[in-house]
Amino acid sequence: MVSQMDYLSLLLCLVKLSISPGQTSNSKLISNIKEGLIVEQVLGAAQSNQLAGELSINLGLGYKVKNGKIIGRVKNKMLTGNIFAAFQNLVDIGNFLQLVSGGYCLPPILFKKLVAVTR
């Protein structure tokens, strides 16, 4: 018999996220961005309230996009938001998988309405 504490531990364990690729090329994803960021790498583990979906992620390597063009590199930024709200504002999913932090293999995902803050 599984105790309530064992059940809670099972619920809180880290699960590997799996998202299937979409139909959109990387260049098309970027061309659809009026103003935003491409997150290439993050620093460390995200500080967040995982149960509530809250996240704060330090950007390790990112690129600024304006009118569908990459215009430069970004540093000293943090992305904040709620992952559940982000997926409600999902715009598109790229058509290829890539290895990302933590050993995940995910396609590029285009969200709107994440907040980028700077020091």
C-alpha positions as a Python dict, from the first residue, in 0.01 Angstrom:
ca = {
    (1, 'M'): (0, 0, 0),
    (2, 'V'): (131, 348, -92),
    (3, 'S'): (124, 603, 189),
    (4, 'Q'): (7, 960, 136),
    (5, 'M'): (369, 1083, 173),
    (6, 'D'): (493, 834, -90),
    (7, 'Y'): (217, 948, -324),
    (8, 'L'): (312, 1313, -270),
    (9, 'S'): (678, 1230, -341),
    (10, 'L'): (577, 1062, -666),
    (11, 'L'): (379, 1369, -771),
    (12, 'L'): (670, 1605, -702),
    (13, 'C'): (939, 1410, -887),
    (14, 'L'): (1089, 1561, -1202),
    (15, 'V'): (931, 1434, -1521),
    (16, 'K'): (1095, 1458, -1862),
    (17, 'L'): (897, 1689, -2084),
    (18, 'S'): (824, 1559, -2433),
    (19, 'I'): (690, 1780, -2712),
    (20, 'S'): (656, 1662, -3070),
    (21, 'P'): (793, 1882, -3350),
    (22, 'G'): (551, 2103, -3539),
    (23, 'Q'): (551, 2203, -3906),
    (24, 'T'): (732, 2540, -3902),
    (25, 'S'): (1096, 2597, -4000),
    (26, 'N'): (1330, 2788, -3770),
    (27, 'S'): (1358, 3079, -4016),
    (28, 'K'): (977, 3104, -4039),
    (29, 'L'): (946, 3104, -3658),
    (30, 'I'): (1193, 3393, -3635),
    (31, 'S'): (1028, 3586, -3919),
    (32, 'N'): (699, 3575, -3723),
    (33, 'I'): (850, 3758, -3423),
    (34, 'K'): (774, 4132, -3420),
    (35, 'E'): (983, 4192, -3108),
    (36, 'G'): (1123, 3926, -2877),
    (37, 'L'): (1404, 3703, -2761),
    (38, 'I'): (1546, 3372, -2874),
    (39, 'V'): (1658, 3171, -2570),
    (40, 'E'): (1955, 2958, -2671),
    (41, 'Q'): (2090, 2868, -2325),
    (42, 'V'): (1988, 2924, -1964),
    (43, 'L'): (2207, 2949, -1655),
    (44, 'G'): (2150, 2692, -1383),
    (45, 'A'): (1815, 2564, -1269),
    (46, 'A'): (1515, 2792, -1291),
    (47, 'Q'): (1408, 2947, -962),
    (48, 'S'): (1038, 2893, -941),
    (49, 'N'): (729, 2763, -771),
    (50, 'Q'): (697, 2454, -988),
    (51, 'L'): (359, 2347, -853),
    (52, 'A'): (208, 2684, -946),
    (53, 'G'): (393, 2695, -1279),
    (54, 'E'): (587, 3010, -1186),
    (55, 'L'): (934, 3044, -1337),
    (56, 'S'): (1234, 3276, -1332),
    (57, 'I'): (1511, 3176, -1572),
    (58, 'N'): (1847, 3350, -1610),
    (59, 'L'): (1942, 3381, -1974),
    (60, 'G'): (2287, 3241, -2058),
    (61, 'L'): (2279, 3302, -2431),
    (62, 'G'): (2003, 3481, -2615),
    (63, 'Y'): (1934, 3691, -2920),
    (64, 'K'): (1718, 3999, -2967),
    (65, 'V'): (1471, 3978, -3255),
    (66, 'K'): (1296, 4277, -3410),
    (67, 'N'): (1068, 4267, -3714),
    (68, 'G'): (1163, 3906, -3789),
    (69, 'K'): (1540, 3965, -3787),
    (70, 'I'): (1806, 3882, -3527),
    (71, 'I'): (1962, 4217, -3438),
    (72, 'G'): (2203, 4125, -3161),
    (73, 'R'): (2303, 3923, -2859),
    (74, 'V'): (2135, 3960, -2521),
    (75, 'K'): (2289, 3928, -2175),
    (76, 'N'): (2194, 4008, -1815),
    (77, 'K'): (1829, 3916, -1868),
    (78, 'M'): (1586, 3700, -1678),
    (79, 'L'): (1265, 3554, -1817),
    (80, 'T'): (971, 3537, -1580),
    (81, 'G'): (620, 3411, -1616),
    (82, 'N'): (390, 3120, -1567),
    (83, 'I'): (445, 2808, -1779),
    (84, 'F'): (74, 2724, -1784),
    (85, 'A'): (-9, 3074, -1914),
    (86, 'A'): (280, 3049, -2162),
    (87, 'F'): (135, 2734, -2316),
    (88, 'Q'): (-206, 2905, -2338),
    (89, 'N'): (-23, 3173, -2542),
    (90, 'L'): (168, 2926, -2759),
    (91, 'V'): (215, 3068, -3109),
    (92, 'D'): (399, 2790, -3295),
    (93, 'I'): (633, 2491, -3266),
    (94, 'G'): (941, 2432, -3481),
    (95, 'N'): (979, 2131, -3709),
    (96, 'F'): (1299, 1984, -3560),
    (97, 'L'): (1426, 1859, -3224),
    (98, 'Q'): (1734, 1992, -3048),
    (99, 'L'): (1915, 1897, -2730),
    (100, 'V'): (1861, 2161, -2459),
    (101, 'S'): (1968, 2207, -2096),
    (102, 'G'): (1895, 1917, -1866),
    (103, 'G'): (1918, 1654, -2139),
    (104, 'Y'): (1580, 1737, -2291),
    (105, 'C'): (1527, 1702, -2664),
    (106, 'L'): (1266, 1961, -2764),
    (107, 'P'): (1162, 2159, -3071),
    (108, 'P'): (1186, 2539, -3073),
    (109, 'I'): (870, 2683, -2917),
    (110, 'L'): (737, 3032, -2989),
    (111, 'F'): (545, 3191, -2700),
    (112, 'K'): (407, 3539, -2659),
    (113, 'K'): (371, 3724, -2331),
    (114, 'L'): (676, 3607, -2133),
    (115, 'V'): (841, 3893, -1947),
    (116, 'A'): (1213, 3972, -1982),
    (117, 'V'): (1370, 4175, -1704),
    (118, 'T'): (1717, 4322, -1675),
    (119, 'R'): (1932, 4446, -1391),
}
